[in-house]
Amino acid sequence: MFAGLFGVANNYLAKPPPATATSTPVIAEKPTVTYTVWRAKHTLNKGQAISASDVTRELMSEKEAHSNGINKDITLDFNSTTLLNTAIKSGDLVLPENQVTPKQAGYLTLITREGMTLYPLTINTNNLIDNYIQPGDFIDIMAISSPETNLASATTRINSFSKVQANLFMQHVHVLSIQNSNSAIDPEVSTRKSGTNNDCY
């Protein structure tokens, strides 16, 4: 009996200790960085306004974006008065620097067609709804004349509209740009103060 118990105990003690579970550190994967870019669906001409239908949106990898000098999402201006300052081939990237707005240098040159001349026209906005006239609009210009008063004089005040005539001088004139000005406008109507003036081209 003693020998048998010894053998069982000996076999039990001879078994290897249970394996200890070891934990393997998990390395978090770096999130993939992409940037939003736009490509031309077809050839885009210089001086053209673009819409969302002219371009296609895609996601570009960080590496490819950096190789193209891009380090953030690209946002385009689809306003009808914003124009391209260069021609873009189909499939090429369209970037913000390819666009120019009416307030930026070079815009007037971009939209002035050959044989056309730019003329400044000063208007009084005292009785004009704010932002009623915008670049890209077409306006008619009236000529005011009077057989009794020389309206060409800068100091002339119109005290009466008797015999004053208004005739259509130019029709369908394209407004290219609007610049605010605080200079006085003449002739004045009675002694009413002038509001802000706008120079239209």
C-alpha positions in Angstrom: 0.0 0.0 0.0 2.8 2.4 0.9 4.7 1.7 -2.4 1.6 2.2 -4.5 0.9 5.6 -2.9 4.4 6.6 -3.4 4.3 5.8 -7.1 1.1 7.9 -7.6 2.5 10.8 -5.7 5.8 10.6 -7.6 4.0 10.7 -10.9 1.9 13.6 -9.9 4.9 15.6 -8.7 6.8 14.8 -11.9 4.2 16.6 -14.1 5.4 19.9 -15.6 3.8 23.1 -14.1 0.9 24.6 -16.1 2.0 27.1 -18.8 1.7 30.7 -17.9 -0.2 32.8 -20.4 1.8 35.7 -21.9 0.3 38.8 -23.4 1.6 40.1 -26.8 1.4 43.9 -27.1 -0.9 45.2 -29.9 0.5 47.8 -32.2 -2.2 50.3 -33.3 -2.2 50.9 -37.0 -1.6 54.5 -38.2 -4.9 55.8 -39.7 -4.8 56.4 -43.4 -4.7 60.1 -44.3 -6.4 61.2 -47.5 -7.2 64.6 -49.0 -10.2 65.7 -51.1 -9.1 66.8 -54.6 -11.0 67.7 -57.8 -10.2 66.7 -61.4 -11.6 68.1 -64.7 -14.1 65.9 -66.4 -13.3 67.5 -69.7 -11.1 70.4 -71.1 -11.8 73.6 -69.2 -11.1 76.9 -71.0 -9.4 80.0 -69.6 -11.9 82.6 -68.5 -14.6 79.9 -67.9 -16.7 79.6 -64.8 -16.9 76.1 -63.5 -19.7 74.2 -61.8 -19.8 70.9 -59.8 -20.7 69.1 -63.0 -17.4 70.1 -64.7 -15.2 68.3 -62.1 -15.1 65.0 -60.2 -14.3 64.6 -56.6 -11.8 62.0 -55.4 -9.7 61.1 -52.4 -5.9 61.2 -52.8 -3.4 59.5 -50.5 -1.2 61.6 -48.3 1.9 60.6 -50.2 0.5 61.4 -53.6 -1.0 64.6 -52.4 2.3 65.8 -50.9 4.0 65.0 -54.3 1.5 67.4 -55.9 2.1 70.1 -53.3 -1.2 69.5 -51.5 -1.4 69.3 -47.7 -5.1 69.9 -47.1 -8.5 69.3 -48.6 -9.1 71.2 -51.8 -12.1 73.6 -51.9 -13.2 75.1 -55.2 -15.4 78.2 -55.8 -18.4 77.4 -58.0 -19.7 81.0 -58.0 -20.7 82.0 -61.6 -18.5 85.1 -61.4 -15.3 83.1 -60.4 -13.3 82.3 -63.5 -10.4 80.1 -64.4 -7.2 82.0 -65.1 -5.7 79.1 -67.1 -6.9 76.3 -69.3 -7.1 72.8 -67.7 -6.9 69.5 -69.6 -9.3 66.7 -69.0 -8.2 64.6 -66.0 -5.9 67.3 -64.6 -6.2 68.6 -61.0 -8.2 71.8 -60.5 -6.8 73.9 -57.7 -7.9 77.1 -56.0 -5.0 79.0 -57.5 -6.5 78.3 -60.9 -9.5 80.5 -60.1 -9.8 84.3 -59.8 -12.6 86.3 -58.3 -13.9 89.8 -59.3 -11.9 91.3 -56.4 -8.6 89.8 -57.4 -5.9 91.3 -59.7 -6.1 90.2 -63.3 -9.9 89.6 -63.3 -10.8 92.5 -65.6 -8.1 91.6 -68.1 -9.3 88.0 -68.0 -12.9 88.9 -69.0 -12.2 91.8 -71.4 -12.7 90.5 -74.9 -10.5 91.7 -77.8 -11.8 95.0 -79.2 -13.7 95.9 -76.0 -12.9 98.9 -73.8 -13.5 99.3 -70.0 -15.2 102.4 -68.8 -15.8 103.4 -65.2 -19.4 104.5 -64.4 -20.0 106.2 -61.0 -23.5 105.6 -59.6 -25.1 106.9 -56.4 -26.4 104.1 -54.2 -28.6 106.4 -52.1 -31.7 105.1 -53.7 -30.3 101.7 -54.7 -31.0 98.5 -53.0 -27.8 97.1 -51.4 -26.0 94.6 -53.7 -28.7 95.0 -56.3 -26.2 95.3 -59.1 -23.5 92.6 -59.1 -20.6 91.7 -61.4 -21.9 89.7 -64.3 -25.2 91.7 -64.5 -26.3 93.6 -67.6 -27.6 97.1 -67.2 -29.1 99.9 -69.4 -27.7 103.4 -69.2 -29.9 106.4 -69.5 -28.8 109.9 -70.6 -30.3 112.8 -68.7 -30.6 116.2 -70.5 -32.2 119.6 -70.0 -32.7 122.5 -72.4 -32.5 124.9 -69.4 -29.7 123.5 -67.2 -26.2 122.4 -68.1 -26.1 119.0 -66.3 -22.4 118.5 -67.3 -21.3 121.0 -64.7 -19.9 119.3 -61.5 -21.6 122.0 -59.3 -25.0 121.9 -60.9 -28.0 121.2 -58.7 -31.2 120.1 -60.2 -34.0 122.0 -58.4 -36.7 121.2 -60.9 -37.2 118.3 -63.3 -39.3 120.4 -65.6 -38.3 119.7 -69.3 -35.7 117.3 -68.1 -35.5 114.4 -70.5 -34.2 110.8 -70.1 -33.1 108.8 -73.2 -31.7 105.3 -73.5 -28.0 105.8 -74.1 -26.6 102.3 -73.9 -28.3 99.0 -73.6 -27.3 95.6 -72.2 -24.0 96.8 -70.8 -22.0 94.1 -69.0 -21.0 95.0 -65.4 -17.5 93.5 -64.8 -16.6 94.8 -61.4 -17.9 97.0 -58.6 -15.7 99.1 -56.3 -17.0 101.2 -53.4 -16.0 104.8 -53.3 -16.8 107.6 -50.8 -16.2 110.5 -53.3 -18.9 112.9 -54.1 -21.2 112.4 -57.1 -22.6 115.2 -59.2 -24.9 116.6 -60.3 -26.9 116.5 -57.0 -30.6 116.6 -56.7 -31.6 119.6 -54.5 -29.5 119.5 -51.2 -30.0 115.9 -50.3 -26.8 114.2 -49.2 -25.3 111.6 -51.4 -25.0 108.0 -50.2 -22.1 105.7 -50.9 -21.0 105.6 -54.5 -20.1 102.6 -56.6 -17.8 102.6 -59.6 -19.0 100.1 -62.1 -16.8 98.8 -65.0 
